[in-house]
């Protein structure tokens, strides 16, 4: 029997699976496009201001991108010293942290023994030797053979890093392509609005498309700019907290917090794991090692539950469940770049669903 609703659901599932497969396989193509469009939405207001100063859009875009690259290079040079020092100490720190974690695990072995008591070992059967007391029985016992376990090779994190960031060639290719696309998007100036009006079937639909694109740009730029300010403040607080508890390189911790907080859920989890690892490698007391990650969790919880809702207002109100789903899907498809782009893409989708009547149901699911 023909069921239109079941057919529609099956078609939707099939189309979604096909879209995920295409986006995953086309990671090298779609990631730079999405990054360029996101950064263009953030930087477009700056270009608009520079155009008001009678500066051509192409020249303004070039000057803005050169300034951004100079800031990134300067920051990388400033962090290269502490980063290289950390990388040199990473194997020793990981070994020390692993040793303390194993010792901590052994302290809780009594819980498993209490739940599942071990069976009483069977008594060995000693054969009766009829020549007891003879000269042969007085022979020396065989020597004890001590077997030394071979040294375990260090863990290989290459596949994990490649899945998250991509290979070095892929990172360079993505960066160059993204910069070129970003330049052309910014250098287009006001011509993009005219092109949208030209390709529309009628002036009303063209203006509707322009309004949707303008609202998407406003939502994404407001979200990322507000998040940048919040993350900078949180990074300063985290850096001061790490300095207060004696963590090494507190400034680096603050900068890492500012950057990783752009990745919802994943960035915070990585910070907690890294702080725990460093704390275990430096502290003799296991309890003292969890002070730094505990402080970070407290600061992050306070920021997310008190300050962020007040600062964001109703600019971008998305439900946490769609955000979590989008972050997991983005990480699965595009790694770190996908997790970073998850919320901006979700915000753009929310604007489209709110403006298109047939997609109102999806917009209601995404809204907070």
C-alpha positions as CSV (number, residue, x, y, z in Angstrom):
1,X,0.0,0.0,0.0
2,X,1.3,3.4,-0.9
3,X,2.0,5.7,2.1
4,X,3.0,9.2,1.0
5,X,4.2,10.2,4.5
6,X,6.5,7.1,4.8
7,X,7.8,7.8,1.3
8,X,8.6,11.4,2.2
9,X,10.4,10.4,5.4
10,X,12.5,7.8,3.5
11,X,13.3,10.3,0.8
12,X,14.4,12.8,3.5
13,X,16.6,10.3,5.2
14,X,18.2,9.3,1.9
15,X,18.8,12.9,0.9
16,X,20.4,13.7,4.2
17,X,22.7,10.7,4.1
18,X,23.7,11.6,0.6
19,X,24.4,15.2,1.6
20,X,26.5,14.1,4.5
21,X,28.5,11.7,2.3
22,X,29.1,14.5,-0.3
23,X,30.2,17.0,2.3
24,X,32.5,14.5,4.0
25,X,34.1,13.3,0.7
26,X,34.3,16.9,-0.6
27,X,36.0,18.3,2.6
28,X,38.9,19.8,0.6
29,X,36.4,21.8,-1.5
30,X,33.6,22.8,0.9
31,X,35.7,23.7,4.0
32,X,37.6,26.7,2.4
33,X,34.3,27.9,0.9
34,X,32.5,27.8,4.2
35,X,35.3,29.4,6.1
36,X,35.6,32.2,3.5
37,X,31.9,32.9,3.5
38,X,31.9,33.0,7.4
39,X,34.9,35.3,7.6
40,X,33.4,37.5,4.8
41,X,30.2,37.9,6.8
42,X,32.3,39.1,9.8
43,X,34.6,41.4,7.9
44,X,31.9,42.8,5.5
45,X,30.9,45.7,7.9
46,X,34.6,46.8,8.1
47,X,34.7,46.9,4.3
48,X,31.5,48.9,4.2
49,X,33.0,51.5,6.6
50,X,36.1,51.7,4.5
51,X,34.0,52.1,1.4
52,X,32.3,55.1,3.1
53,X,35.8,56.6,3.3
54,X,36.0,56.5,-0.5
55,X,38.4,53.5,-0.4
56,X,37.9,51.0,-3.2
57,X,36.6,47.7,-2.0
58,X,39.5,45.7,-3.5
59,X,42.1,48.0,-1.8
60,X,40.2,47.8,1.5
61,X,40.0,44.0,1.3
62,X,43.7,43.8,0.5
63,X,44.7,46.1,3.4
64,X,42.4,44.3,5.8
65,X,43.7,40.8,4.9
66,X,47.3,41.9,5.1
67,X,46.7,43.4,8.6
68,X,45.0,40.2,9.7
69,X,47.9,38.0,8.4
70,X,50.4,40.3,10.2
71,X,48.6,39.8,13.5
72,X,48.4,36.0,13.0
73,X,52.1,35.8,12.1
74,X,53.1,38.0,15.1
75,X,51.0,35.9,17.4
76,X,52.5,32.7,16.1
77,X,56.0,34.0,16.6
78,X,55.2,35.1,20.1
79,X,53.8,31.6,21.0
80,X,56.4,29.6,19.1
81,X,58.8,29.6,22.1
82,X,56.4,28.3,24.8
83,X,54.8,25.9,22.2
84,X,58.2,24.3,21.3
85,X,59.0,24.0,25.0
86,X,55.7,22.3,25.7
87,X,56.2,19.9,22.8
88,X,59.7,18.9,24.1
89,X,58.3,18.2,27.5
90,X,55.1,16.5,26.3
91,X,56.4,12.8,26.2
92,X,57.8,13.0,29.7
93,X,54.7,14.8,31.0
94,X,52.4,12.2,29.4
95,X,54.4,9.4,31.0
96,X,54.3,11.0,34.4
97,X,50.6,11.6,34.2
98,X,49.9,8.1,33.1
99,X,51.9,6.7,36.0
100,X,49.9,8.7,38.5
101,X,46.6,7.7,36.8
102,X,47.6,4.0,37.1
103,X,48.4,4.5,40.8
104,X,45.0,6.3,41.3
105,X,43.2,3.4,39.5
106,X,44.9,0.8,41.8
107,X,43.5,2.7,44.8
108,X,40.0,1.9,43.6
109,X,40.6,-1.7,42.8
110,X,39.0,-2.7,46.1
111,X,35.6,-1.5,44.7
112,X,35.8,-4.2,41.9
113,X,37.0,-6.8,44.4
114,X,34.1,-6.0,46.7
115,X,31.5,-6.3,43.9
116,X,33.0,-9.4,42.3
117,X,35.2,-11.3,44.9
118,X,38.0,-13.3,43.3
119,X,37.7,-17.1,43.4
120,X,40.0,-18.9,45.9
121,X,43.0,-20.2,44.0
122,X,43.3,-24.0,43.8
123,X,45.9,-25.7,45.9
124,X,48.7,-27.0,43.7
125,X,49.2,-30.8,43.7
126,X,52.6,-31.8,44.9
127,X,53.8,-35.1,43.4
128,X,55.3,-37.6,45.8
129,X,59.0,-38.2,45.0
130,X,60.0,-41.8,46.1
131,X,63.7,-40.8,46.1
132,X,63.3,-38.3,48.9
133,X,66.6,-38.0,50.9
134,X,68.7,-39.4,48.1
135,X,71.6,-37.6,46.6
136,X,69.6,-36.7,43.5
137,X,67.0,-34.9,45.5
138,X,69.6,-32.6,47.0
139,X,70.4,-31.1,43.7
140,X,70.2,-27.3,43.4
141,X,66.8,-26.0,42.1
142,X,66.8,-24.6,38.5
143,X,67.7,-21.0,38.1
144,X,64.8,-18.4,38.0
145,X,64.4,-16.9,34.6
146,X,63.4,-13.2,34.7
147,X,61.6,-12.0,31.6
148,X,61.8,-8.3,30.9
149,X,58.9,-6.8,29.0
150,X,59.9,-4.9,25.9
151,X,59.6,-1.2,26.1
152,X,56.3,0.1,24.7
153,X,56.5,2.5,21.8
154,X,55.1,5.9,22.3
155,X,51.4,6.3,21.2
156,X,50.9,7.4,17.6
157,X,48.6,10.4,17.5
158,X,49.0,11.0,13.8
159,X,45.7,9.5,12.7
160,X,43.8,11.5,15.4
161,X,45.5,14.8,14.4
162,X,44.9,14.1,10.7
163,X,41.3,13.5,11.3
164,X,40.9,16.7,13.3
165,X,43.1,19.1,11.4
166,X,43.9,17.3,8.1
167,X,47.4,16.7,6.7
168,X,49.9,19.5,6.4
169,X,49.3,19.7,2.7
170,X,45.6,19.8,3.2
171,X,45.9,22.6,5.8
172,X,48.1,24.7,3.5
173,X,45.8,24.1,0.5
174,X,42.7,25.0,2.6
175,X,44.3,28.2,4.0
176,X,45.4,29.4,0.6
177,X,42.1,28.7,-1.1
178,X,40.2,30.3,1.8
179,X,42.3,33.5,1.6
180,X,41.8,33.8,-2.2
181,X,38.0,33.2,-1.9
182,X,37.8,35.7,1.1
183,X,39.6,38.4,-0.9
184,X,37.2,38.1,-3.9
185,X,34.2,38.0,-1.6
186,X,35.3,41.2,0.2
187,X,36.5,42.9,-3.0
188,X,33.1,42.4,-4.6
189,X,31.8,45.2,-2.4
190,X,28.2,46.2,-3.2
191,X,28.1,44.3,-6.5
192,X,26.9,41.1,-4.8
193,X,23.6,42.8,-4.0
194,X,23.1,43.9,-7.5
195,X,23.8,40.4,-8.8
196,X,21.3,38.9,-6.5
197,X,18.7,41.4,-7.7
198,X,19.5,40.6,-11.3
199,X,19.2,36.8,-11.0
200,X,15.9,37.0,-9.2
201,X,12.7,36.2,-11.1
202,X,11.0,39.5,-9.9
203,X,12.0,42.5,-7.8
204,X,10.1,41.3,-4.8
205,X,11.8,37.9,-4.6
206,X,15.2,39.5,-5.3
207,X,14.7,41.9,-2.4
208,X,13.6,39.1,-0.2
209,X,16.8,37.2,-1.1
210,X,18.9,40.3,-0.3
211,X,17.2,40.8,3.0
212,X,17.8,37.1,4.0
213,X,21.5,37.4,3.0
214,X,21.8,40.6,5.0
215,X,20.2,39.1,8.1
216,X,22.5,36.0,7.8
217,X,25.5,38.3,7.6
218,X,24.3,40.3,10.6
219,X,23.6,37.2,12.7
220,X,27.0,35.5,11.9
221,X,29.1,38.7,12.4
222,X,27.3,39.6,15.6
223,X,27.7,36.1,17.0
224,X,31.4,35.7,16.2
225,X,32.3,39.3,17.2
226,X,30.4,38.9,20.5
227,X,32.0,35.5,21.1
228,X,35.5,37.0,20.4
229,X,34.9,39.6,23.2
230,X,33.6,37.0,25.6
231,X,36.5,34.6,24.9
232,X,39.1,37.3,25.3
233,X,37.6,38.2,28.7
234,X,37.4,34.5,29.7
235,X,41.0,33.9,28.5
236,X,42.2,36.8,30.7
237,X,40.3,35.3,33.7
238,X,41.6,31.8,33.0
239,X,45.2,33.1,32.6
240,X,45.0,34.8,36.0
241,X,43.5,31.7,37.6
242,X,46.3,29.5,36.1
243,X,48.9,32.0,37.4
244,X,47.3,31.9,40.9
245,X,47.6,28.1,41.1
246,X,51.1,28.0,39.8
247,X,50.5,26.5,36.3
248,X,53.4,27.1,33.8
249,X,52.9,29.7,31.1
250,X,49.6,31.2,32.2
251,X,49.5,33.6,29.3
252,X,49.5,30.6,26.9
253,X,46.7,29.0,28.8
254,X,44.7,32.3,28.4
255,X,45.3,32.4,24.6
256,X,44.5,28.7,24.2
257,X,41.2,29.3,26.1
258,X,40.3,32.2,23.8
259,X,40.9,30.1,20.7
260,X,39.4,26.8,21.8
261,X,36.2,28.4,23.1
262,X,35.3,29.1,19.5
263,X,34.6,25.4,19.2
264,X,31.6,24.6,21.3
265,X,31.9,21.6,23.7
266,X,35.0,20.2,22.0
267,X,37.2,23.1,22.8
268,X,36.2,23.0,26.5
269,X,36.7,19.3,26.7
270,X,40.2,19.6,25.2
271,X,41.1,22.3,27.7
272,X,40.0,20.2,30.6
273,X,42.0,17.2,29.4
274,X,45.1,19.2,28.7
275,X,44.9,20.9,32.1
276,X,44.4,17.6,33.8
277,X,47.4,16.1,32.0
278,X,49.7,19.0,32.9
279,X,48.4,19.1,36.4
280,X,49.1,15.4,36.9
281,X,52.6,15.7,35.5
282,X,53.5,18.6,37.8
283,X,51.8,17.8,41.1
284,X,52.8,15.2,43.6
285,X,49.4,15.2,45.1
286,X,46.7,13.8,42.8
287,X,44.0,16.0,44.4
288,X,46.1,19.1,43.7
289,X,46.3,18.2,40.0
290,X,42.6,18.7,39.5
291,X,42.5,22.2,40.9
292,X,43.4,23.8,37.5
293,X,40.7,21.9,35.5
294,X,38.2,22.5,38.3
295,X,38.8,26.3,38.1
296,X,38.5,26.2,34.3
297,X,35.2,24.3,34.6
298,X,33.9,26.8,37.2
299,X,34.8,29.8,35.0
300,X,33.3,28.3,31.9
301,X,30.1,27.3,33.6
302,X,29.7,30.8,35.1
303,X,30.3,32.4,31.7
304,X,27.9,30.1,29.9
305,X,25.1,30.3,32.4
306,X,25.3,33.9,33.5
307,X,27.2,36.2,31.2
308,X,26.6,34.8,27.8
309,X,22.8,34.9,28.0
310,X,22.9,38.5,29.1
311,X,25.4,39.6,26.4
312,X,23.9,37.7,23.5
313,X,20.4,38.7,24.3
314,X,18.1,37.6,21.5
315,X,20.7,37.9,18.7
316,X,21.2,34.2,18.2
317,X,19.0,32.0,20.3
318,X,19.6,28.4,19.4
319,X,18.6,25.3,21.4
320,X,21.5,23.4,22.9
321,X,20.4,20.1,21.4
322,X,20.7,21.2,17.7
323,X,24.0,22.9,18.5
324,X,25.4,19.6,20.0
325,X,24.1,17.6,17.0
326,X,25.6,20.2,14.6
327,X,29.0,20.2,16.4
328,X,29.2,16.4,16.4
329,X,28.2,16.2,12.7
330,X,30.6,19.0,11.8
331,X,33.5,17.3,13.7
332,X,32.7,14.0,11.9
333,X,32.7,15.6,8.5
334,X,35.3,18.3,8.6
335,X,37.2,18.0,11.9
336,X,38.0,21.1,13.9
337,X,36.9,23.4,11.0
338,X,33.5,21.7,11.0
339,X,33.0,22.0,14.7
340,X,33.9,25.7,14.5
341,X,31.5,26.3,11.5
342,X,28.6,24.4,13.1
343,X,27.0,27.3,15.0
344,X,27.4,29.9,12.2
345,X,25.9,27.5,9.7
346,X,23.1,26.6,12.1
347,X,22.5,30.3,12.6
348,X,22.2,30.9,8.9
349,X,19.9,27.9,8.6
350,X,17.7,29.3,11.4
351,X,17.4,32.6,9.6
352,X,16.4,30.9,6.3
353,X,13.8,28.7,8.1
354,X,12.4,31.7,9.8
355,X,12.0,33.6,6.5
356,X,10.6,30.7,4.4
357,X,7.1,29.6,5.4
358,X,7.6,26.0,4.3
359,X,10.6,25.6,6.7
360,X,8.9,27.2,9.7
361,X,8.8,23.8,11.5
362,X,12.6,23.3,11.3
363,X,13.1,26.9,12.5
364,X,10.9,26.1,15.6
365,X,13.0,23.1,16.3
366,X,16.3,25.1,16.1
367,X,15.0,28.1,18.2
368,X,15.7,28.2,21.9
